[in-house]
Amino acid sequence: MIPALSFDRHGSAEPPSPIILSVPHAGREYPLQLRAALRVPLVALRGLEDRYVDALALDARDTETMFVARRARAWIDLNRSEQERDPRLDDGANSIGVPQSAKLRSGLGLVPRRVGNSGDIWQRRLSADEVALRIFADHRPYHMALAAALEAAHARFGVAVLLDIHSMPPLGSPERAPRLVLGDRFGKSAAARFVGRVESVARAHGVSTAVNAPYSGGHILERHGDPRRGIHAVQLEFDRTLYLDGTLDGPGAGLPASAALLRAIINAVSDEALPGAIAAE
């Protein structure tokens, strides 16, 4: 029996646009196996969510192919590689000779070990088989589907651009701190012209930006961005105060304006991509 997919795909089988959208951290499904193993209240795990950024992305989407994870990030983090398994949690981790990233050392590996000020998430260690099942059922299918969509878009248009949509806690006062952080892994995952277009759109909407600080992009950009082949990937981190309510728990009054900003970003990136795509057809 083939297990049901743990993400939603929006859009036709053949991408109608060179732009592919990904929302990997907004999932709010918490499987019973997870809930039974918790040592923190379930509500504490919301600190790992990109809270309702899927609502923002869905409001902004037109016909673009988009993938939205349903499983919570606490179950498995789609923006970490399969090798980022935490030896302090996961019996299947092999830390011998494998450098640990700063995220993994802090407890934010493939399966997160800690959440914010609440501390350790789990009552017990996870078996190698448990984590392997999450990889096979949730992590690999998402990345395979994303890769296939990017390849299909590239084949059709001669170029493909992944916009990986996330949200972040406020970085400071709205008057001084960036409210949208763009990541391209310091130029490794996308041509600079795409980031430049996004910056211009945000500026026109009165939203301040930063590039690669403090978020430069994670495994999704590293795995799928390949500018030399014409496949680009940019991470977008929206300040949650832009689109959530005052408690940062549910969609707020700013959601329509934030969706309009994201729509304008998608349009601008598509406009930047399409001249090359038309020439390639």
C-alpha positions in Angstrom: 0.0 0.0 0.0 1.4 3.4 -1.0 1.1 5.9 1.9 -0.8 9.1 1.2 1.3 12.2 0.6 1.9 14.5 3.5 1.9 17.6 1.4 -0.5 19.4 -0.9 0.3 20.2 -4.5 -1.5 23.1 -6.1 -1.4 23.6 -9.9 -1.5 21.4 -13.0 0.8 18.5 -13.7 2.7 20.6 -16.2 3.9 23.9 -14.6 2.2 26.9 -16.3 5.0 29.2 -15.1 8.7 29.0 -14.5 8.0 30.0 -10.9 7.6 27.1 -8.4 6.5 27.9 -4.9 7.4 25.9 -1.7 6.0 26.2 1.8 7.8 23.6 3.9 7.4 24.9 7.5 3.7 25.9 7.9 2.3 22.4 8.6 -0.1 22.0 11.5 -0.6 18.2 11.4 0.8 16.6 14.6 0.6 12.8 14.3 -0.5 10.8 17.3 2.9 9.2 17.5 4.4 12.6 18.0 1.9 13.8 20.5 2.3 10.6 22.6 6.1 11.2 22.9 6.1 14.9 23.9 7.5 16.3 27.1 6.3 19.8 26.3 2.7 21.0 25.7 1.6 20.7 22.1 1.1 24.4 21.9 4.8 24.9 22.5 5.6 23.4 19.1 4.0 26.4 17.4 7.3 28.0 18.0 8.7 25.8 15.2 6.0 26.7 12.7 6.1 29.4 10.1 2.7 30.2 11.5 0.0 30.5 8.7 2.5 31.5 6.1 0.6 29.0 3.9 -2.4 31.3 4.1 -0.2 34.1 2.8 1.1 32.0 0.0 -2.3 30.6 -1.0 -3.7 34.1 -1.1 -0.9 35.3 -3.3 -0.8 32.3 -5.7 -2.4 32.5 -9.1 -1.7 29.5 -11.4 1.8 28.7 -10.2 2.7 25.2 -9.1 3.0 25.2 -5.3 3.9 22.6 -2.6 2.6 23.0 0.9 3.7 20.6 3.7 0.9 19.5 6.0 3.1 17.7 8.6 4.4 19.9 11.4 8.1 20.8 11.3 8.4 19.1 14.7 7.8 15.8 13.0 10.4 16.3 10.3 12.1 19.4 8.9 12.0 19.5 5.2 14.7 22.2 5.1 17.3 20.0 6.6 19.3 17.3 4.8 18.8 13.6 5.5 22.2 13.6 7.1 21.4 16.2 9.7 20.3 13.6 12.3 20.8 14.5 15.9 22.9 12.0 17.9 21.4 13.4 21.1 18.0 12.3 19.9 18.2 9.8 17.1 19.6 6.3 17.4 20.2 6.3 13.6 22.5 9.3 13.7 26.1 8.8 12.9 28.2 11.6 14.3 31.6 10.0 13.7 33.5 12.1 11.2 30.5 14.1 10.1 30.7 17.8 11.0 27.6 19.1 12.7 26.0 22.3 11.5 25.2 25.1 14.0 21.5 24.4 13.5 22.0 20.7 14.4 24.2 21.6 17.5 21.4 23.9 18.7 18.8 21.1 18.4 17.3 22.0 15.1 18.3 19.1 13.0 16.2 16.8 10.7 14.0 16.0 13.6 14.1 19.0 16.0 15.2 18.2 19.5 14.4 21.6 21.1 11.9 24.4 20.8 12.6 28.0 21.9 12.5 28.5 25.6 10.5 25.3 26.3 13.6 23.1 26.0 13.7 19.5 24.9 10.7 18.3 23.0 10.8 14.5 23.4 10.3 12.2 26.4 12.6 9.6 24.9 15.1 8.9 22.1 13.8 8.1 18.6 14.7 4.8 17.0 16.6 4.7 13.7 13.6 3.0 12.1 11.2 5.8 13.3 13.2 8.5 11.7 13.9 6.5 8.6 10.1 6.1 8.1 9.6 9.8 8.4 12.4 10.3 5.7 10.8 7.8 3.4 7.2 8.9 3.9 7.6 12.7 4.2 11.0 14.1 3.4 11.9 12.3 0.2 8.5 12.6 -1.5 8.4 16.3 -1.0 11.9 16.8 -2.4 11.2 14.4 -5.3 8.0 16.3 -6.2 9.8 19.7 -6.0 12.7 18.5 -8.1 10.3 17.1 -10.7 8.4 20.3 -10.9 11.5 22.4 -11.3 12.8 20.1 -14.1 9.4 20.2 -15.8 9.4 24.0 -15.6 13.0 24.2 -16.9 12.2 21.9 -19.8 9.2 24.0 -20.8 10.6 27.5 -20.3 14.4 27.1 -20.3 14.6 28.4 -16.8 13.0 27.7 -13.4 12.9 29.7 -10.2 12.0 28.3 -6.8 10.6 30.7 -4.2 10.8 29.0 -0.8 8.4 30.8 1.5 9.0 31.1 5.2 8.3 33.5 8.1 10.4 34.8 10.9 9.8 36.5 14.3 10.4 40.3 14.2 14.1 41.2 14.1 13.6 44.5 15.9 11.6 47.6 15.6 9.7 47.9 12.3 11.3 51.3 11.7 14.8 49.9 11.7 14.8 46.1 11.3 14.3 44.3 7.9 10.8 42.9 7.5 11.7 40.6 4.6 14.9 38.7 4.5 16.0 37.2 1.1 18.3 34.2 1.0 20.3 32.9 -1.9 23.1 31.1 0.0 25.4 34.1 -0.8 24.9 33.8 -4.5 25.2 30.0 -4.8 21.5 29.2 -5.3 20.3 32.0 -7.6 21.5 34.7 -10.0 21.7 38.1 -8.4 19.2 39.6 -10.8 16.4 37.7 -9.2 17.2 38.9 -5.7 17.5 42.4 -7.1 14.1 42.3 -8.5 12.6 41.2 -5.2 14.4 44.0 -3.4 12.9 46.5 -5.8 9.4 45.2 -5.3 9.7 45.2 -1.5 11.0 48.8 -1.6 8.1 49.9 -3.8 5.7 48.4 -1.1 7.5 50.1 1.7 9.0 46.9 3.2 12.6 47.0 4.2 14.8 44.0 3.2 18.1 42.3 4.1 19.9 39.7 2.1 21.4 36.5 3.6 21.4 38.0 7.1 20.4 36.4 9.4 18.9 33.8 7.0 20.7 32.7 3.9 18.6 29.7 3.1 18.8 26.0 4.1 18.8 22.6 2.5 16.0 23.3 0.1 18.0 26.0 -1.6 21.2 24.0 -1.4 19.6 20.9 -2.9 17.5 22.5 -5.6 19.2 25.7 -6.7 21.6 25.3 -9.6 22.0 28.6 -11.4 24.5 27.2 -13.8 21.8 24.9 -15.2 19.2 27.7 -15.2 17.4 26.5 -12.0 17.4 29.3 -9.4 16.2 29.2 -5.8 15.5 32.1 -3.4 14.3 32.0 0.2 11.7 34.6 1.4 11.4 35.2 5.2 8.4 37.4 6.0 8.2 39.2 9.4 5.2 37.5 11.0 3.9 40.9 12.2 3.2 41.8 8.6 0.4 39.2 8.2 -0.5 37.7 11.6 -2.7 39.1 14.4 -1.3 40.9 17.5 -0.7 37.6 19.3 1.2 36.2 16.2 -1.1 33.2 16.3 -3.6 33.7 13.5 -4.0 35.6 10.3 -4.4 39.3 10.9 -5.5 42.5 9.1 -2.2 42.7 7.3 -2.6 39.5 5.4 -4.1 41.0 2.2 -1.3 43.6 1.9 1.3 40.9 2.5 -0.3 38.7 -0.1 -0.3 41.5 -2.6 3.5 42.0 -1.9 4.2 38.3 -2.5 2.0 38.4 -5.6 4.1 41.4 -6.9 7.3 39.5 -6.1 6.1 36.4 -8.0 5.2 38.6 -11.0 8.5 40.4 -11.0 10.6 37.2 -10.7 8.5 35.7 -13.5 9.1 38.8 -15.6 12.8 38.5 -14.9 12.8 34.9 -15.9 10.6 34.9 -19.0 12.7 36.8 -21.5 15.4 34.0 -21.2 12.7 31.4 -21.3 11.1 32.8 -24.5 14.5 32.9 -26.2 15.1 29.2 -25.3 11.8 27.9 -26.7 
